[in-house]
Amino acid sequence: MIDPNHERPDRCGTCRFFDTEDFGPEDRQGECHRYAPIALSGMAWAGFLSATRSDEEGEAQEISDSGFSFWATVMNYDWCGEWQAKSD
């Protein structure tokens, strides 16, 4: 992990690919848009959570296999080596 107190000009927070639109103004995190979003099927994500969920009667229900994607979440002090300056 990179020390957030170490000053370095080429960090995610100053990179053109760093997007904070889905985060609050005080958050130090954002999404890296350097590469395409990571795609997972619903069942792949279910492997992280669980393969089933319970309904009101306590019977197991399968999670649907609908796909989704997400951008990599990074901190503004992170660094990957592919930094590019933001345009004015």
DSSP file (Angstrom, degrees, kcal/mol; ACC not computed):
  #  RESIDUE AA STRUCTURE BP1 BP2  ACC     N-H-->O    O-->H-N    N-H-->O    O-->H-N    TCO  KAPPA ALPHA  PHI   PSI    X-CA   Y-CA   Z-CA
    1    1 A M              0   0    0      0, 0.0     2,-0.3     0, 0.0    77,-0.0   0.000 360.0 360.0 360.0 141.5    0.0    0.0    0.0
    2    2 A I        -     0   0    0      1,-0.1    75,-0.1    77,-0.0    76,-0.0  -0.633 360.0-111.7 -82.8 138.4    1.2    3.5   -0.8
    3    3 A D    >   -     0   0    0     -2,-0.3     3,-1.5     1,-0.2    -1,-0.1  -0.585  20.4-150.0 -70.0 118.3    1.6    5.9    2.1
    4    4 A P  T 3  S+     0   0    0      0, 0.0    -1,-0.2     0, 0.0    -2,-0.0   0.670  94.8  59.1 -66.6 -14.5   -1.2    8.6    1.7
    5    5 A N  T 3  S+     0   0    0      2,-0.1     2,-0.6    72,-0.0    -2,-0.1   0.591  81.7  97.9 -88.8 -10.7    1.1   11.1    3.4
    6    6 A H  S <  S-     0   0    0     -3,-1.5     2,-0.3    71,-0.1    -4,-0.0  -0.679  76.0-131.6 -80.3 120.4    3.9   10.8    0.8
    7    7 A E        +     0   0    0     -2,-0.6    -2,-0.1     2,-0.0    -1,-0.0  -0.554  38.9 156.2 -77.3 132.4    3.6   13.5   -1.7
    8    8 A R        -     0   0    0     -2,-0.3     3,-0.4     1,-0.1    -2,-0.0  -0.925  35.7-147.1-154.7 126.7    3.8   12.5   -5.3
    9    9 A P  S    S+     0   0    0      0, 0.0     2,-0.7     0, 0.0     5,-0.1   0.738  90.1  65.7 -72.9 -21.6    2.4   14.4   -8.3
   10   10 A D  S    S+     0   0    0      3,-0.1    71,-0.3    67,-0.0     2,-0.2  -0.369  74.2 127.9-101.3  56.3    1.5   11.4  -10.4
   11   11 A R  S >  S-     0   0    0     -2,-0.7     3,-1.6    -3,-0.4     4,-0.3  -0.595  74.8 -99.5-104.3 168.2   -1.2    9.9   -8.2
   12   12 A C  G >  S+     0   0    0     66,-2.8     3,-1.8    63,-0.3     6,-0.3   0.851 116.8  65.3 -55.7 -38.1   -4.7    8.8   -9.1
   13   13 A G  G 3  S+     0   0    0     63,-2.8    -1,-0.3     1,-0.3    64,-0.1   0.708 109.8  37.5 -61.7 -20.2   -6.2   12.0   -7.7
   14   14 A T  G <  S+     0   0    0     -3,-1.6    72,-0.9    62,-0.3    -1,-0.3   0.266  95.2 110.5-111.8   9.6   -4.5   14.1  -10.4
   15   15 A C  B X  S-A   85   0A   0     -3,-1.8     3,-1.3    -4,-0.3    70,-0.2  -0.596  70.9-131.1 -88.7 146.4   -4.9   11.6  -13.2
   16   16 A R  T 3  S+     0   0    0     68,-2.8    -1,-0.1     1,-0.2    69,-0.1   0.694 107.7  56.0 -67.2 -18.9   -7.2   12.2  -16.2
   17   17 A F  T 3  S+     0   0    0     67,-0.3    16,-2.6    -5,-0.1     2,-0.5   0.479  81.5 105.4 -91.9  -3.9   -8.8    8.7  -15.7
   18   18 A F  E <   -B   32   0B   0     -3,-1.3     2,-0.5    -6,-0.3    14,-0.2  -0.686  50.2-173.6 -83.5 121.4   -9.8    9.3  -12.0
   19   19 A D  E     +B   31   0B   0     12,-2.6    12,-3.1    -2,-0.5     3,-0.2  -0.969  19.9 174.4-122.3 124.6  -13.5    9.8  -11.7
   20   20 A T    >   +     0   0    0     -2,-0.5     3,-2.0    10,-0.2     7,-0.1   0.199  46.3 115.1-109.6  13.6  -15.2   10.8   -8.5
   21   21 A E  T 3  S+     0   0    0      1,-0.3    -1,-0.1    10,-0.1     9,-0.0   0.838  78.8  46.0 -56.7 -37.8  -18.7   11.3   -9.8
   22   22 A D  T 3  S+     0   0    0     -3,-0.2     2,-0.3     2,-0.1    -1,-0.3   0.313 107.7  71.0 -89.8   9.8  -20.3    8.4   -7.8
   23   23 A F  S <  S-     0   0    0     -3,-2.0    -3,-0.0     6,-0.1     8,-0.0  -0.832  87.9 -96.9-124.0 161.4  -18.6    9.5   -4.6
   24   24 A G    >   -     0   0    0     -2,-0.3     3,-1.1     1,-0.1     5,-0.2  -0.292  36.4-108.6 -74.1 162.2  -19.0   12.4   -2.1
   25   25 A P  T 3  S+     0   0    0      0, 0.0    -1,-0.1     0, 0.0    -4,-0.0   0.747 119.2  49.7 -64.4 -23.4  -16.9   15.5   -2.3
   26   26 A E  T 3  S+     0   0    0      2,-0.0     2,-0.1     0, 0.0    -2,-0.0   0.578  87.7 106.7 -91.0 -10.3  -15.1   14.5    0.9
   27   27 A D    <   -     0   0    0     -3,-1.1    -4,-0.1     1,-0.1    48,-0.0  -0.375  58.7-153.8 -68.6 146.8  -14.3   11.0   -0.2
   28   28 A R  S    S+     0   0    0     -2,-0.1    48,-3.9     2,-0.0    49,-0.3   0.189  70.3  83.5-101.9  14.6  -10.7   10.2   -1.2
   29   29 A Q  E     + C   0  75B   0     46,-0.3     2,-0.3    -5,-0.2    46,-0.2  -0.783  46.1 151.9-118.0 162.7  -11.8    7.4   -3.5
   30   30 A G  E     - C   0  74B   0     44,-2.7    44,-2.6    -2,-0.3     2,-0.4  -0.884  43.0 -78.5-162.6-168.8  -13.0    7.3   -7.1
   31   31 A E  E     -BC  19  73B   0    -12,-3.1   -12,-2.6    -2,-0.3     2,-0.6  -0.888  31.0-132.8-111.7 140.7  -13.1    5.0  -10.1
   32   32 A C  E     -BC  18  72B   0     40,-2.8    40,-0.7    -2,-0.4     3,-0.3  -0.827  19.2-177.4 -91.7 121.0  -10.3    4.4  -12.5
   33   33 A H        +     0   0    0    -16,-2.6   -15,-0.1    -2,-0.6    -1,-0.1  -0.009  51.0 110.5-105.8  27.1  -11.5    4.7  -16.1
   34   34 A R  S    S+     0   0    0    -17,-0.1     2,-0.3     2,-0.1    -1,-0.2   0.901  86.1  21.8 -66.9 -41.2   -8.1    3.8  -17.7
   35   35 A Y  S    S-     0   0    0     -3,-0.3    37,-0.2     1,-0.1     3,-0.1  -0.755 102.6 -76.2-121.5 168.8   -9.5    0.4  -18.9
   36   36 A A        -     0   0    0     -2,-0.3    -1,-0.1     1,-0.1    -2,-0.1  -0.194  63.4 -84.9 -60.3 155.5  -12.9   -0.9  -19.7
   37   37 A P        -     0   0    0      0, 0.0     2,-0.5     0, 0.0    34,-0.2  -0.208  45.5-104.7 -60.4 155.3  -15.1   -1.9  -16.7
   38   38 A I  E     -D   70   0C   0     32,-3.0    32,-2.0    -3,-0.1     2,-0.4  -0.712  36.7-147.6 -82.3 126.5  -14.7   -5.3  -15.2
   39   39 A A  E     +D   69   0C   0     -2,-0.5     2,-0.4    30,-0.2    30,-0.2  -0.819  19.8 175.2-102.3 135.2  -17.6   -7.6  -16.2
   40   40 A L  E     -D   68   0C   0     28,-2.9    28,-2.5    -2,-0.4     2,-0.2  -0.982  27.4-125.5-131.8 146.1  -19.0  -10.3  -14.0
   41   41 A S     >  -     0   0    0     -2,-0.4     4,-2.0    26,-0.2    26,-0.2  -0.493  34.1-107.6 -80.0 162.5  -22.0  -12.6  -14.5
   42   42 A G  H  > S+     0   0    0      1,-0.2     4,-2.1     2,-0.2    23,-0.2   0.868 120.7  52.2 -58.0 -37.7  -24.6  -12.7  -11.7
   43   43 A M  H  > S+     0   0    0      2,-0.2     4,-1.2     1,-0.2    -1,-0.2   0.843 105.6  53.9 -71.8 -33.0  -23.4  -16.1  -10.7
   44   44 A A  H  > S+     0   0    0      2,-0.2     4,-0.6     1,-0.2     3,-0.3   0.924 111.6  45.4 -65.1 -42.4  -19.8  -15.0  -10.5
   45   45 A W  H >X S+     0   0    0     -4,-2.0     4,-1.3     1,-0.2     3,-1.3   0.881 106.5  59.9 -65.6 -37.9  -20.8  -12.2   -8.1
   46   46 A A  H 3X S+     0   0    0     -4,-2.1     4,-1.3     1,-0.3    -1,-0.2   0.800  94.1  65.6 -61.2 -28.4  -23.0  -14.7   -6.2
   47   47 A G  H 3< S+     0   0    0     -4,-1.2    -1,-0.3    -3,-0.3    -2,-0.2   0.824 102.1  48.3 -63.2 -30.2  -19.9  -16.7   -5.5
   48   48 A F  H << S+     0   0    0     -3,-1.3    -1,-0.2    -4,-0.6    -2,-0.2   0.862 127.3  24.6 -75.6 -36.5  -18.6  -13.8   -3.4
   49   49 A L  H  < S-     0   0    0     -4,-1.3     2,-0.3     1,-0.2    -2,-0.2   0.937 125.4 -68.7 -91.8 -68.0  -21.9  -13.4   -1.5
   50   50 A S     <  -     0   0    0     -4,-1.3    -1,-0.2    -5,-0.1    -2,-0.1  -0.849  31.4-112.8 178.9 158.7  -23.6  -16.7   -1.6
   51   51 A A  S    S+     0   0    0     -2,-0.3    12,-1.0    -4,-0.1     2,-0.3   0.654  97.0  29.1 -79.1 -14.3  -25.3  -18.9   -4.2
   52   52 A T  E     -E   62   0D   0     10,-0.2     2,-0.3    -6,-0.1    10,-0.2  -0.913  59.9-158.5-139.5 165.8  -28.7  -18.5   -2.7
   53   53 A R  E     -E   61   0D   0      8,-1.6     8,-2.4    -2,-0.3     2,-0.3  -0.945  26.7-113.4-138.5 160.3  -30.8  -16.1   -0.7
   54   54 A S  E     -E   60   0D   0     -2,-0.3     6,-0.2     6,-0.2     2,-0.1  -0.749  20.4-152.1 -99.5 142.6  -33.9  -16.8    1.4
   55   55 A D    >   -     0   0    0      4,-1.7     3,-1.8    -2,-0.3    -1,-0.0  -0.336  47.1 -78.7 -94.6-173.6  -37.4  -15.5    0.7
   56   56 A E  T 3  S+     0   0    0      1,-0.3    -2,-0.0     2,-0.1    -1,-0.0   0.817 131.6  51.8 -59.2 -33.2  -40.1  -14.8    3.4
   57   57 A E  T 3  S-     0   0    0      2,-0.1    -1,-0.3     1,-0.0     3,-0.1   0.469 116.9-112.0 -83.7  -1.1  -40.9  -18.6    3.7
   58   58 A G  S <  S+     0   0    0     -3,-1.8     2,-0.3     1,-0.3    -2,-0.1   0.547  71.2 139.4  84.0   6.5  -37.3  -19.4    4.3
   59   59 A E        -     0   0    0      1,-0.1    -4,-1.7    -5,-0.0    -1,-0.3  -0.635  57.2-109.9 -85.9 143.2  -36.9  -21.3    1.0
   60   60 A A  E     -E   54   0D   0     -2,-0.3     2,-0.4    -6,-0.2    -6,-0.2  -0.452  31.3-165.1 -72.0 140.7  -33.8  -20.8   -1.0
   61   61 A Q  E     -E   53   0D   0     -8,-2.4    -8,-1.6    -2,-0.1     2,-0.2  -0.984  20.5-119.9-124.8 139.3  -34.0  -18.8   -4.3
   62   62 A E  E     -E   52   0D   0     -2,-0.4     2,-0.4   -10,-0.2   -10,-0.2  -0.494  25.5-119.0 -75.6 146.0  -31.3  -18.8   -6.9
   63   63 A I        -     0   0    0    -12,-1.0    -1,-0.1    -2,-0.2   -17,-0.1  -0.695  38.1-108.0 -81.7 136.2  -29.7  -15.5   -7.8
   64   64 A S        -     0   0    0     -2,-0.4   -18,-0.1     1,-0.1    -1,-0.1  -0.185  16.6-125.8 -65.7 158.7  -30.3  -14.7  -11.5
   65   65 A D        +     0   0    0    -23,-0.2     2,-0.3   -24,-0.1    -1,-0.1  -0.152  57.8 141.2 -97.5  37.0  -27.4  -14.9  -14.0
   66   66 A S        -     0   0    0    -25,-0.2     2,-0.1   -24,-0.1   -26,-0.0  -0.648  47.9-126.9 -80.1 137.7  -27.8  -11.4  -15.3
   67   67 A G        +     0   0    0     -2,-0.3     2,-0.3   -26,-0.2   -26,-0.2  -0.369  30.6 171.6 -84.0 161.6  -24.5   -9.7  -15.9
   68   68 A F  E     -D   40   0C   0    -28,-2.5   -28,-2.9    -2,-0.1     2,-0.3  -0.957  14.2-147.8-156.7 169.2  -23.1   -6.4  -14.7
   69   69 A S  E     -D   39   0C   0     -2,-0.3     2,-0.3   -30,-0.2   -30,-0.2  -0.933   7.6-168.4-141.0 163.3  -19.9   -4.5  -14.7
   70   70 A F  E     -D   38   0C   0    -32,-2.0   -32,-3.0    -2,-0.3     2,-0.2  -0.994  23.2-116.2-151.9 153.5  -18.0   -2.1  -12.5
   71   71 A W        -     0   0    0     -2,-0.3     2,-0.2   -34,-0.2   -38,-0.1  -0.561  46.0 -93.6 -83.8 153.4  -15.0    0.3  -12.7
   72   72 A A  E     -C   32   0B   0    -40,-0.7   -40,-2.8    -2,-0.2     2,-0.5  -0.516  38.6-135.5 -66.8 130.5  -12.0   -0.4  -10.4
   73   73 A T  E     +C   31   0B   0     -2,-0.2     2,-0.3   -42,-0.2   -42,-0.2  -0.792  32.4 171.2 -91.3 129.1  -12.3    1.7   -7.2
   74   74 A V  E     -C   30   0B   0    -44,-2.6   -44,-2.7    -2,-0.5     2,-0.2  -0.884  32.2-112.8-132.9 162.5   -9.0    3.4   -6.2
   75   75 A M  E >   -C   29   0B   0     -2,-0.3     3,-1.8   -46,-0.2   -63,-0.3  -0.658  30.7-116.1 -92.8 153.9   -7.9    6.0   -3.6
   76   76 A N  T 3  S+     0   0    0    -48,-3.9   -63,-2.8     1,-0.3   -62,-0.3   0.722 116.1  52.2 -65.0 -19.5   -6.8    9.4   -4.7
   77   77 A Y  T 3  S+     0   0    0    -49,-0.3    -1,-0.3   -65,-0.2   -71,-0.1   0.433  87.2 109.6 -95.3   0.1   -3.3    8.7   -3.3
   78   78 A D    <   -     0   0    0     -3,-1.8   -66,-2.8   -67,-0.1     2,-0.3  -0.245  50.8-160.1 -70.4 164.8   -2.9    5.4   -5.2
   79   79 A W        +     0   0    0    -68,-0.2   -68,-0.1   -67,-0.1    -2,-0.0  -0.985  20.2 172.9-149.1 134.8   -0.5    5.1   -8.1
   80   80 A C        -     0   0    0     -2,-0.3    -1,-0.1     0, 0.0   -69,-0.1   0.554  51.1-110.5-121.3 -13.2   -0.4    2.5  -11.0
   81   81 A G  S    S+     0   0    0    -71,-0.3   -70,-0.0     0, 0.0    -2,-0.0   0.403 101.4  85.6  96.3  -3.5    2.3    3.7  -13.4
   82   82 A E        +     0   0    0      2,-0.1    -3,-0.0   -67,-0.0     0, 0.0   0.037  58.2 150.4-116.5  25.3   -0.1    4.7  -16.2
   83   83 A W        -     0   0    0    -73,-0.2     2,-0.4   -68,-0.1   -71,-0.1  -0.254  22.1-174.6 -60.1 139.8   -0.9    8.2  -14.9
   84   84 A Q        -     0   0    0      0, 0.0   -68,-2.8     0, 0.0   -67,-0.3  -0.996  30.5-105.7-136.2 138.0   -1.7   10.9  -17.5
   85   85 A A  B     -A   15   0A   0     -2,-0.4   -70,-0.2   -70,-0.2     2,-0.2  -0.248  36.0-108.9 -62.2 144.7   -2.3   14.5  -16.6
   86   86 A K        -     0   0    0    -72,-0.9     2,-0.2     1,-0.1    -1,-0.1  -0.495  34.5-119.7 -68.9 142.5   -5.8   15.9  -16.6
   87   87 A S              0   0    0     -2,-0.2    -1,-0.1     1,-0.1     0, 0.0  -0.563 360.0 360.0 -82.3 152.1   -6.5   18.3  -19.4
   88   88 A D              0   0    0     -2,-0.2    -1,-0.1     0, 0.0    -2,-0.0   0.467 360.0 360.0 -76.7 360.0   -7.5   21.8  -18.6
